[in-house]
Amino acid sequence: MKLYSGPVSLFSRKVEIALHEKGLPFEQILVPFTQTRGYSPRNPDVLAINPKGQVPVLVDGDLSLYDSTVILEYLDEAHPDPALYPKSPQERARCRLFDVFGDEVMLAPLRSLMHRTEPKPADSGRWDAQEAKAREAEPILAGHFAEIDRALQDRDYLCGAFSAADIAVFMAVFWTRRLGGPSLKGHEALVAWYGRLVARPAFARVIEEIRAADADLSAPVEGAFRD
Protein backbone atom coordinates (compact mmCIF):
# COMPACT_ATOMS: atom_id res chain seq x y z
CA MET A 1 0.00 0.00 0.00
CA LYS A 2 1.01 3.60 -0.65
CA LEU A 3 -0.26 6.53 1.39
CA TYR A 4 0.10 10.05 0.05
CA SER A 5 0.32 12.11 3.21
CA GLY A 6 1.13 15.60 4.43
CA PRO A 7 3.66 16.32 7.18
CA VAL A 8 1.13 18.37 9.16
CA SER A 9 -2.09 17.01 7.66
CA LEU A 10 -4.55 16.10 10.41
CA PHE A 11 -6.48 13.66 8.22
CA SER A 12 -3.38 12.00 6.77
CA ARG A 13 -2.02 11.41 10.24
CA LYS A 14 -5.39 9.97 11.27
CA VAL A 15 -5.01 7.31 8.55
CA GLU A 16 -1.41 6.64 9.53
CA ILE A 17 -2.46 5.88 13.10
CA ALA A 18 -5.05 3.40 11.80
CA LEU A 19 -2.47 1.68 9.59
CA HIS A 20 -0.02 1.41 12.48
CA GLU A 21 -2.72 0.14 14.84
CA LYS A 22 -3.48 -2.63 12.37
CA GLY A 23 0.18 -3.39 11.81
CA LEU A 24 -0.15 -2.86 8.06
CA PRO A 25 3.03 -1.99 6.15
CA PHE A 26 2.75 0.97 3.77
CA GLU A 27 4.91 3.34 1.82
CA GLN A 28 4.51 6.89 3.08
CA ILE A 29 4.78 9.50 0.32
CA LEU A 30 4.97 12.96 1.86
CA VAL A 31 3.79 15.60 -0.57
CA PRO A 32 5.60 18.98 -0.54
CA PHE A 33 4.22 21.53 1.93
CA THR A 34 5.16 24.94 3.30
CA GLN A 35 3.32 27.18 5.75
CA THR A 36 3.28 30.02 3.21
CA ARG A 37 2.17 28.12 0.09
CA GLY A 38 0.45 25.11 1.62
CA TYR A 39 0.38 22.14 -0.73
CA SER A 40 0.88 24.28 -3.85
CA PRO A 41 1.79 23.12 -6.39
CA ARG A 42 -0.44 20.11 -5.87
CA ASN A 43 1.07 16.66 -6.23
CA PRO A 44 0.06 15.33 -9.69
CA ASP A 45 -0.61 11.81 -8.38
CA VAL A 46 -2.94 13.19 -5.72
CA LEU A 47 -4.72 15.36 -8.30
CA ALA A 48 -5.22 12.35 -10.55
CA ILE A 49 -6.94 10.37 -7.77
CA ASN A 50 -8.73 12.93 -5.62
CA PRO A 51 -10.82 15.57 -7.42
CA LYS A 52 -10.37 17.80 -4.35
CA GLY A 53 -6.60 17.54 -4.74
CA GLN A 54 -6.12 16.77 -1.06
CA VAL A 55 -4.27 14.19 1.02
CA PRO A 56 -4.67 11.55 2.32
CA VAL A 57 -4.83 9.29 -0.70
CA LEU A 58 -4.41 5.52 -0.27
CA VAL A 59 -3.39 3.24 -3.13
CA ASP A 60 -3.83 -0.49 -2.51
CA GLY A 61 -3.09 -2.45 -5.67
CA ASP A 62 -5.50 -1.23 -8.32
CA LEU A 63 -7.74 0.51 -5.77
CA SER A 64 -7.27 4.22 -5.06
CA LEU A 65 -9.16 5.93 -2.24
CA TYR A 66 -9.44 9.38 -0.71
CA ASP A 67 -11.20 10.77 2.38
CA SER A 68 -9.84 9.60 5.71
CA THR A 69 -13.11 8.05 6.91
CA VAL A 70 -13.62 6.09 3.68
CA ILE A 71 -10.05 4.85 3.98
CA LEU A 72 -10.50 3.74 7.60
CA GLU A 73 -13.70 1.87 6.77
CA TYR A 74 -11.97 0.14 3.85
CA LEU A 75 -9.01 -0.86 6.01
CA ASP A 76 -11.33 -2.33 8.63
CA GLU A 77 -13.25 -4.38 6.07
CA ALA A 78 -10.15 -5.55 4.19
CA HIS A 79 -8.12 -6.21 7.36
CA PRO A 80 -10.66 -6.82 10.14
CA ASP A 81 -8.24 -7.79 12.90
CA PRO A 82 -7.77 -5.79 15.06
CA ALA A 83 -11.12 -4.13 14.52
CA LEU A 84 -11.51 -0.37 14.36
CA TYR A 85 -15.31 -0.45 14.45
CA PRO A 86 -17.67 -2.22 16.88
CA LYS A 87 -19.67 -5.25 15.76
CA SER A 88 -23.24 -4.15 16.45
CA PRO A 89 -24.95 -1.78 13.98
CA GLN A 90 -25.93 0.56 16.82
CA GLU A 91 -22.40 0.86 18.19
CA ARG A 92 -20.92 1.20 14.69
CA ALA A 93 -23.32 4.07 14.02
CA ARG A 94 -22.38 5.67 17.34
CA CYS A 95 -18.70 5.29 16.45
CA ARG A 96 -19.28 6.98 13.09
CA LEU A 97 -21.02 9.90 14.79
CA PHE A 98 -17.92 10.45 16.92
CA ASP A 99 -15.89 10.39 13.71
CA VAL A 100 -18.11 13.15 12.30
CA PHE A 101 -17.81 15.03 15.60
CA GLY A 102 -14.00 15.04 15.36
CA ASP A 103 -13.68 15.58 11.62
CA GLU A 104 -16.41 18.15 11.09
CA VAL A 105 -17.96 19.54 14.27
CA MET A 106 -14.67 20.19 16.07
CA LEU A 107 -12.84 21.11 12.88
CA ALA A 108 -15.16 24.07 12.20
CA PRO A 109 -13.94 26.21 15.15
CA LEU A 110 -10.48 24.64 14.99
CA ARG A 111 -9.91 26.23 11.57
CA SER A 112 -9.88 29.63 13.27
CA LEU A 113 -6.68 28.67 15.10
CA MET A 114 -4.75 27.32 12.12
CA HIS A 115 -3.06 30.61 11.24
CA ARG A 116 -0.96 30.28 14.40
CA THR A 117 1.59 27.95 12.79
CA GLU A 118 2.10 30.33 9.87
CA PRO A 119 4.63 33.19 9.80
CA LYS A 120 3.13 36.39 11.21
CA PRO A 121 2.02 38.72 8.42
CA ALA A 122 3.69 42.10 8.00
CA ASP A 123 0.24 43.62 8.45
CA SER A 124 -0.33 43.32 12.21
CA GLY A 125 -3.97 44.21 11.74
CA ARG A 126 -4.53 41.02 9.79
CA TRP A 127 -3.00 38.94 12.58
CA ASP A 128 -5.09 40.74 15.19
CA ALA A 129 -8.25 40.00 13.20
CA GLN A 130 -7.29 36.32 12.94
CA GLU A 131 -6.60 36.17 16.66
CA ALA A 132 -9.97 37.78 17.41
CA LYS A 133 -11.66 34.94 15.51
CA ALA A 134 -9.48 32.42 17.32
CA ARG A 135 -10.54 33.80 20.69
CA GLU A 136 -14.18 33.44 19.66
CA ALA A 137 -13.54 29.82 18.66
CA GLU A 138 -11.70 28.78 21.83
CA PRO A 139 -14.78 28.69 24.13
CA ILE A 140 -16.54 26.55 21.52
CA LEU A 141 -13.63 24.10 21.53
CA ALA A 142 -13.63 24.13 25.34
CA GLY A 143 -17.30 23.19 25.18
CA HIS A 144 -16.45 20.29 22.91
CA PHE A 145 -13.82 19.16 25.41
CA ALA A 146 -16.56 19.09 28.04
CA GLU A 147 -18.78 17.01 25.72
CA ILE A 148 -16.01 14.47 25.19
CA ASP A 149 -15.35 14.34 28.92
CA ARG A 150 -19.02 13.54 29.57
CA ALA A 151 -18.98 10.82 26.90
CA LEU A 152 -15.98 9.20 28.59
CA GLN A 153 -17.45 8.95 32.06
CA ASP A 154 -16.98 5.40 33.36
CA ARG A 155 -15.38 4.18 30.13
CA ASP A 156 -11.83 3.94 28.81
CA TYR A 157 -12.70 4.65 25.16
CA LEU A 158 -15.50 6.45 23.36
CA CYS A 159 -17.21 3.31 22.06
CA GLY A 160 -16.29 0.91 24.85
CA ALA A 161 -13.33 -0.76 23.17
CA PHE A 162 -10.70 1.23 21.27
CA SER A 163 -12.07 2.26 17.88
CA ALA A 164 -11.85 4.63 14.93
CA ALA A 165 -13.87 7.09 17.02
CA ASP A 166 -10.92 7.49 19.37
CA ILE A 167 -8.54 8.15 16.48
CA ALA A 168 -10.74 10.84 14.91
CA VAL A 169 -11.59 12.67 18.14
CA PHE A 170 -8.01 12.41 19.42
CA MET A 171 -6.69 14.10 16.29
CA ALA A 172 -9.07 17.03 16.76
CA VAL A 173 -8.10 17.33 20.45
CA PHE A 174 -4.39 17.01 19.65
CA TRP A 175 -4.64 19.64 16.90
CA THR A 176 -6.46 22.00 19.25
CA ARG A 177 -3.65 21.63 21.80
CA ARG A 178 -1.00 21.95 19.07
CA LEU A 179 -2.52 25.30 18.06
CA GLY A 180 -2.62 26.74 21.58
CA GLY A 181 -6.30 26.08 22.17
CA PRO A 182 -8.05 25.58 25.50
CA SER A 183 -6.58 23.46 28.28
CA LEU A 184 -7.71 19.96 29.17
CA LYS A 185 -7.67 20.89 32.86
CA GLY A 186 -10.86 20.17 34.74
CA HIS A 187 -11.80 17.26 32.47
CA GLU A 188 -10.45 14.24 34.31
CA ALA A 189 -11.97 11.57 32.06
CA LEU A 190 -10.72 13.38 28.95
CA VAL A 191 -7.21 13.74 30.40
CA ALA A 192 -7.08 10.04 31.31
CA TRP A 193 -8.30 9.03 27.83
CA TYR A 194 -5.79 11.32 26.15
CA GLY A 195 -3.02 9.80 28.24
CA ARG A 196 -4.07 6.26 27.31
CA LEU A 197 -3.92 7.12 23.63
CA VAL A 198 -0.56 8.90 23.61
CA ALA A 199 0.88 5.82 25.33
CA ARG A 200 -0.16 3.57 22.42
CA PRO A 201 2.81 2.99 20.06
CA ALA A 202 0.85 3.96 16.93
CA PHE A 203 -0.13 7.33 18.41
CA ALA A 204 3.30 7.97 19.92
CA ARG A 205 4.97 7.34 16.56
CA VAL A 206 2.72 9.72 14.65
CA ILE A 207 2.92 12.41 17.36
CA GLU A 208 6.71 12.29 17.18
CA GLU A 209 6.57 12.72 13.39
CA ILE A 210 4.19 15.69 13.66
CA ARG A 211 6.40 17.40 16.24
CA ALA A 212 9.46 16.86 14.03
CA ALA A 213 7.58 18.30 11.04
CA ASP A 214 6.49 21.31 13.08
CA ALA A 215 10.09 21.94 14.15
CA ASP A 216 11.03 22.20 10.46
CA LEU A 217 7.95 23.84 8.99
CA SER A 218 5.87 25.70 11.56
CA ALA A 219 6.13 28.88 13.59
CA PRO A 220 6.20 28.29 17.37
CA VAL A 221 2.72 28.58 18.89
CA GLU A 222 2.34 30.33 22.23
CA GLY A 223 0.50 28.09 24.69
CA ALA A 224 0.79 24.94 22.59
CA PHE A 225 0.16 21.76 24.60
CA ARG A 226 -0.54 23.67 27.79
CA ASP A 227 -2.28 21.75 30.55
N, C-alpha and C positions, 0 to 999 in steps of 0.2 A: 504494500500500500504506500501511496505517496500523499502527504498532506501539505498543501500550500498554506502557509501560516504567516502571521505578522509578528514581529518581535514584541509589540505591545498591543496586540489585538485580543481583546477580552474573549471574543467568541472562538478564535483559533485556539487560545489557551484552554478554553473549556473542552474542546474536542481532544486536545492533547492529554488532559487529565483522564478523560474516559479511555483513551487508547492505553495509557499507562496502567490504569486500574484493571483493564482486561488483559494486560500483559501481551498486547499485540505489537509486533515490530512494525515500524513504518519509517519511511524516509521523510524527514522534515525539510521542506523547501521554504526558506524564509524569503519573502518578497521584499524588495527594497522599500525603505521607509525613512522619512525624516520628519521632525516635528514642524518644519516650516512648509514642506510640500506634501506631507502625508504619503500616500501610496502612488503618487504621480511621478513618472508615468506608470500606468497600470501594467502589471505583468501580463504579457500576451496569452500565456496559458490559462491564467485565471479569467481573462476576458472571453476566451473561447468557450469556457465551461459555464461561467456564471454571468448571466445577462446584467447583473448588478455590478459586476467587476470587483467583487469583494472576496476577501478570505474570511473563513476557511473554505477550501475546496479539497475534497477527498477523492482520490483516484484509486480504485480497487479493481485491477484487471481492466475489463472493458466498461466498467461502471464508473461514472463521474457524478459526484454529488456536491451540492452546496447547501448552506443553511445549517448551523450547528445542531439544531434540534433534529432535523431530518437525518443528519449524519449519526447522531447518537442513537436514534431509533433503529437505523440500519445496522449499526454495530451490534446492538443488543439482539437483533433478530438473527444476524449472520453468525454471531459468536455469543451464544446465550449464557455462557458461564465464565466469570461471575455475572449475575444479572444486574442491570442498571435500572430496571423497572420492576415493580411488584407484579405478582401473578394475577391478582383479582382485577376485574375491569374497573371496579370502584376505586381501588388504590392506585391503579395505573392512571386513571383520570385525575385523581388528586395530585399525583406526582407531576403530571403534565401541567396542571394549573400552577404549581410552584415554579416550574420551568418558565412559564409565561410571566409570572410575577418577577422573577429575576431578570429575564431577558427584555421585558417590555415595560412593566410597571415601574420597577426600580431604575431602569435605564433612562426613562424620561427625565426625571430631575437630575440624574447623574451626569447627563450631557452638559449641564450648566457648570460643571466643575472641570471639564476636560481641558479648558484653556490653560490650566495651571501647570501642565507639563511643557507648555510651549514657551519659547523665549518671550519676554515681556515686550510689547510693542513700543515703538518710540512715542506714540501718542498715548500718554498716561490716561487720558480721558476714556479711551477705548478699554483699557485694562480695568479702570474703575467701574465702568458699565458692566463688564463681564463679571466682576466680583460682586456687584450688587445683585445680579441674577443668581450667582452662586449662593449668596447668603439667603436668598429667598428659597432656594432649593434645599438647603441643609436641614431645616426643620421637617421638610417632607421626608427626607431620607431618614432622619431620626425617628419619625413615625413608623417608617417601614421596619427599622430595627426593632421597634417595640412589637410590631406585628409578628416578626419572625420569632422573637423571644417568647411570645404567647404560644405560638405554634409548637415550640420546642419544650413546653412544660411537660415534665415526666416522660420525656423520650430523648433518646440519644441522637436520632436523625429525623428529618422532616417527615418521612413516610414510614417510620418504624425502623426498617433496615436501611443501610446506606443505599442511596439511589441517585439517579440523574438529577433529581430535585436538589440534592445537596450540592452537586457540582454547579448547577446554574445559579442558585442563590448565593453560594459562597463567592463566586466570581463577582457578582454585583456588590457584595459586602466588601470583598478585598479591594475592588476598584474604588469604592467610596473611601476606604481608609487610605489607599494609595494617593488619592487626590485631596487629602486633607479634610475629608468630610467629618461628620459627627463621630463622637467617641462611642465605644461599645459599653462604657461604664454604666452600671445600673441595670444591665441586662444579663443576669447571671447565666441563664440557660443559653443565651446566644453566645456568650463568652466561652462557655464550656464546649459548645458545639464547634465553634471556630477553632478552639484548641485541638479538638479531636481530629479535625480535618487537616490542619497544618502539620500534624504529626504523621499523617499517612504519606508513604514514600512518593506516590504519584503527585500529590499536592506540593510536597516539599520540593520536588524536582522542578516543577513548573514555576513555583514562586521564586526559586533561585534564578531561573532563566529570565524571568520578568525583571527582577531586581538588577541583574547584570545588564539587560537591555536598557533599562532606565539610566543606569550609570553612564552608558555611552550616548544615549539619544535624548534624554529628557532633562528639563530644567528641574532643580530641586524644588520640592513642594513644601512650604511651611506647614507644619502640623501633620505631615503624612505619618500614618500608623500610630497616631497618638492613642493613648488608652484612657 
